[in-house]
Amino acid sequence: MNRITLEIPDETVLALKLPAEGVAEALRMAAAVKLFELGRLSSGAAASLAGVPRVVFLSKLADYGVDTFDLSEEELRKEARLE
């Protein structure tokens, strides 16, 4: 597993209005959602990046304004094979 370290300005942490320990989780989820939305990660891979089960990840997409099932027929087949 790879580890990436980010330096986050104090102002950004304050703006997120999260406890310090929740910032990493929020950033992982945001990155996973965006990469899924861009088609760079499957929902399963994005869920893994976010550190949550796939069902939880899919349910959180609406919180970010991302359609859960905005998939083409080919993408839907690919997702079905990943189960």
Biotite code that builds the C-alpha atoms (Angstrom):
import biotite.structure as struc

atoms = struc.array([
    struc.Atom([0.000, 0.000, 0.000], chain_id="A", res_id=1, res_name="MET", atom_name="CA", element="C"),
    struc.Atom([1.215, 3.515, -0.805], chain_id="A", res_id=2, res_name="ASN", atom_name="CA", element="C"),
    struc.Atom([1.181, 6.367, 1.658], chain_id="A", res_id=3, res_name="ARG", atom_name="CA", element="C"),
    struc.Atom([0.812, 9.993, 0.592], chain_id="A", res_id=4, res_name="ILE", atom_name="CA", element="C"),
    struc.Atom([1.360, 12.823, 3.039], chain_id="A", res_id=5, res_name="THR", atom_name="CA", element="C"),
    struc.Atom([-0.352, 16.168, 2.483], chain_id="A", res_id=6, res_name="LEU", atom_name="CA", element="C"),
    struc.Atom([0.316, 19.427, 4.231], chain_id="A", res_id=7, res_name="GLU", atom_name="CA", element="C"),
    struc.Atom([-3.031, 21.125, 4.823], chain_id="A", res_id=8, res_name="ILE", atom_name="CA", element="C"),
    struc.Atom([-3.069, 24.797, 5.818], chain_id="A", res_id=9, res_name="PRO", atom_name="CA", element="C"),
    struc.Atom([-4.642, 25.468, 9.223], chain_id="A", res_id=10, res_name="ASP", atom_name="CA", element="C"),
    struc.Atom([-7.190, 27.771, 7.551], chain_id="A", res_id=11, res_name="GLU", atom_name="CA", element="C"),
    struc.Atom([-8.368, 24.908, 5.340], chain_id="A", res_id=12, res_name="THR", atom_name="CA", element="C"),
    struc.Atom([-8.814, 22.591, 8.306], chain_id="A", res_id=13, res_name="VAL", atom_name="CA", element="C"),
    struc.Atom([-10.797, 25.306, 10.102], chain_id="A", res_id=14, res_name="LEU", atom_name="CA", element="C"),
    struc.Atom([-12.921, 25.950, 6.985], chain_id="A", res_id=15, res_name="ALA", atom_name="CA", element="C"),
    struc.Atom([-13.851, 22.261, 6.824], chain_id="A", res_id=16, res_name="LEU", atom_name="CA", element="C"),
    struc.Atom([-15.298, 22.524, 10.343], chain_id="A", res_id=17, res_name="LYS", atom_name="CA", element="C"),
    struc.Atom([-14.179, 19.002, 11.133], chain_id="A", res_id=18, res_name="LEU", atom_name="CA", element="C"),
    struc.Atom([-12.072, 17.621, 13.945], chain_id="A", res_id=19, res_name="PRO", atom_name="CA", element="C"),
    struc.Atom([-8.454, 17.214, 12.829], chain_id="A", res_id=20, res_name="ALA", atom_name="CA", element="C"),
    struc.Atom([-8.829, 13.425, 12.699], chain_id="A", res_id=21, res_name="GLU", atom_name="CA", element="C"),
    struc.Atom([-11.815, 13.737, 10.335], chain_id="A", res_id=22, res_name="GLY", atom_name="CA", element="C"),
    struc.Atom([-9.970, 15.777, 7.716], chain_id="A", res_id=23, res_name="VAL", atom_name="CA", element="C"),
    struc.Atom([-8.100, 12.818, 6.199], chain_id="A", res_id=24, res_name="ALA", atom_name="CA", element="C"),
    struc.Atom([-11.338, 10.836, 5.932], chain_id="A", res_id=25, res_name="GLU", atom_name="CA", element="C"),
    struc.Atom([-13.134, 13.759, 4.271], chain_id="A", res_id=26, res_name="ALA", atom_name="CA", element="C"),
    struc.Atom([-10.322, 14.284, 1.770], chain_id="A", res_id=27, res_name="LEU", atom_name="CA", element="C"),
    struc.Atom([-10.180, 10.594, 0.900], chain_id="A", res_id=28, res_name="ARG", atom_name="CA", element="C"),
    struc.Atom([-13.928, 10.520, 0.289], chain_id="A", res_id=29, res_name="MET", atom_name="CA", element="C"),
    struc.Atom([-13.841, 13.704, -1.809], chain_id="A", res_id=30, res_name="ALA", atom_name="CA", element="C"),
    struc.Atom([-10.976, 12.364, -3.929], chain_id="A", res_id=31, res_name="ALA", atom_name="CA", element="C"),
    struc.Atom([-12.708, 9.010, -4.384], chain_id="A", res_id=32, res_name="ALA", atom_name="CA", element="C"),
    struc.Atom([-15.988, 10.656, -5.425], chain_id="A", res_id=33, res_name="VAL", atom_name="CA", element="C"),
    struc.Atom([-14.282, 12.931, -7.943], chain_id="A", res_id=34, res_name="LYS", atom_name="CA", element="C"),
    struc.Atom([-12.192, 10.149, -9.458], chain_id="A", res_id=35, res_name="LEU", atom_name="CA", element="C"),
    struc.Atom([-15.339, 8.015, -9.755], chain_id="A", res_id=36, res_name="PHE", atom_name="CA", element="C"),
    struc.Atom([-17.244, 10.924, -11.328], chain_id="A", res_id=37, res_name="GLU", atom_name="CA", element="C"),
    struc.Atom([-14.447, 11.429, -13.876], chain_id="A", res_id=38, res_name="LEU", atom_name="CA", element="C"),
    struc.Atom([-14.530, 7.732, -14.730], chain_id="A", res_id=39, res_name="GLY", atom_name="CA", element="C"),
    struc.Atom([-10.984, 7.175, -13.486], chain_id="A", res_id=40, res_name="ARG", atom_name="CA", element="C"),
    struc.Atom([-12.065, 4.659, -10.807], chain_id="A", res_id=41, res_name="LEU", atom_name="CA", element="C"),
    struc.Atom([-14.835, 2.087, -10.655], chain_id="A", res_id=42, res_name="SER", atom_name="CA", element="C"),
    struc.Atom([-17.229, 2.370, -7.728], chain_id="A", res_id=43, res_name="SER", atom_name="CA", element="C"),
    struc.Atom([-15.463, -0.533, -6.022], chain_id="A", res_id=44, res_name="GLY", atom_name="CA", element="C"),
    struc.Atom([-12.014, 1.013, -6.425], chain_id="A", res_id=45, res_name="ALA", atom_name="CA", element="C"),
    struc.Atom([-13.324, 4.404, -5.293], chain_id="A", res_id=46, res_name="ALA", atom_name="CA", element="C"),
    struc.Atom([-14.931, 2.820, -2.233], chain_id="A", res_id=47, res_name="ALA", atom_name="CA", element="C"),
    struc.Atom([-11.623, 1.174, -1.409], chain_id="A", res_id=48, res_name="SER", atom_name="CA", element="C"),
    struc.Atom([-9.826, 4.531, -1.705], chain_id="A", res_id=49, res_name="LEU", atom_name="CA", element="C"),
    struc.Atom([-12.453, 6.129, 0.539], chain_id="A", res_id=50, res_name="ALA", atom_name="CA", element="C"),
    struc.Atom([-12.075, 3.294, 3.058], chain_id="A", res_id=51, res_name="GLY", atom_name="CA", element="C"),
    struc.Atom([-15.776, 2.384, 3.078], chain_id="A", res_id=52, res_name="VAL", atom_name="CA", element="C"),
    struc.Atom([-17.881, -0.489, 1.735], chain_id="A", res_id=53, res_name="PRO", atom_name="CA", element="C"),
    struc.Atom([-19.095, -0.045, -1.857], chain_id="A", res_id=54, res_name="ARG", atom_name="CA", element="C"),
    struc.Atom([-22.739, 0.287, -0.775], chain_id="A", res_id=55, res_name="VAL", atom_name="CA", element="C"),
    struc.Atom([-21.814, 3.099, 1.621], chain_id="A", res_id=56, res_name="VAL", atom_name="CA", element="C"),
    struc.Atom([-19.770, 4.827, -1.087], chain_id="A", res_id=57, res_name="PHE", atom_name="CA", element="C"),
    struc.Atom([-22.660, 4.657, -3.564], chain_id="A", res_id=58, res_name="LEU", atom_name="CA", element="C"),
    struc.Atom([-25.054, 6.054, -0.960], chain_id="A", res_id=59, res_name="SER", atom_name="CA", element="C"),
    struc.Atom([-22.710, 9.002, -0.281], chain_id="A", res_id=60, res_name="LYS", atom_name="CA", element="C"),
    struc.Atom([-22.527, 10.097, -3.931], chain_id="A", res_id=61, res_name="LEU", atom_name="CA", element="C"),
    struc.Atom([-25.728, 12.126, -3.638], chain_id="A", res_id=62, res_name="ALA", atom_name="CA", element="C"),
    struc.Atom([-24.111, 14.182, -0.859], chain_id="A", res_id=63, res_name="ASP", atom_name="CA", element="C"),
    struc.Atom([-21.603, 15.333, -3.489], chain_id="A", res_id=64, res_name="TYR", atom_name="CA", element="C"),
    struc.Atom([-24.153, 15.888, -6.258], chain_id="A", res_id=65, res_name="GLY", atom_name="CA", element="C"),
    struc.Atom([-22.973, 12.872, -8.243], chain_id="A", res_id=66, res_name="VAL", atom_name="CA", element="C"),
    struc.Atom([-25.481, 10.559, -9.890], chain_id="A", res_id=67, res_name="ASP", atom_name="CA", element="C"),
    struc.Atom([-25.195, 7.043, -8.549], chain_id="A", res_id=68, res_name="THR", atom_name="CA", element="C"),
    struc.Atom([-26.354, 5.275, -11.678], chain_id="A", res_id=69, res_name="PHE", atom_name="CA", element="C"),
    struc.Atom([-25.307, 7.551, -14.512], chain_id="A", res_id=70, res_name="ASP", atom_name="CA", element="C"),
    struc.Atom([-23.618, 4.673, -16.316], chain_id="A", res_id=71, res_name="LEU", atom_name="CA", element="C"),
    struc.Atom([-23.570, 3.683, -19.958], chain_id="A", res_id=72, res_name="SER", atom_name="CA", element="C"),
    struc.Atom([-24.571, 0.130, -20.833], chain_id="A", res_id=73, res_name="GLU", atom_name="CA", element="C"),
    struc.Atom([-20.907, -0.817, -21.230], chain_id="A", res_id=74, res_name="GLU", atom_name="CA", element="C"),
    struc.Atom([-19.989, 0.728, -17.846], chain_id="A", res_id=75, res_name="GLU", atom_name="CA", element="C"),
    struc.Atom([-22.895, -1.082, -16.189], chain_id="A", res_id=76, res_name="LEU", atom_name="CA", element="C"),
    struc.Atom([-21.648, -4.408, -17.581], chain_id="A", res_id=77, res_name="ARG", atom_name="CA", element="C"),
    struc.Atom([-18.128, -3.638, -16.328], chain_id="A", res_id=78, res_name="LYS", atom_name="CA", element="C"),
    struc.Atom([-19.459, -2.806, -12.853], chain_id="A", res_id=79, res_name="GLU", atom_name="CA", element="C"),
    struc.Atom([-21.512, -6.032, -12.801], chain_id="A", res_id=80, res_name="ALA", atom_name="CA", element="C"),
    struc.Atom([-18.378, -8.086, -13.531], chain_id="A", res_id=81, res_name="ARG", atom_name="CA", element="C"),
    struc.Atom([-16.576, -6.486, -10.578], chain_id="A", res_id=82, res_name="LEU", atom_name="CA", element="C"),
    struc.Atom([-19.090, -7.780, -8.005], chain_id="A", res_id=83, res_name="GLU", atom_name="CA", element="C"),
])
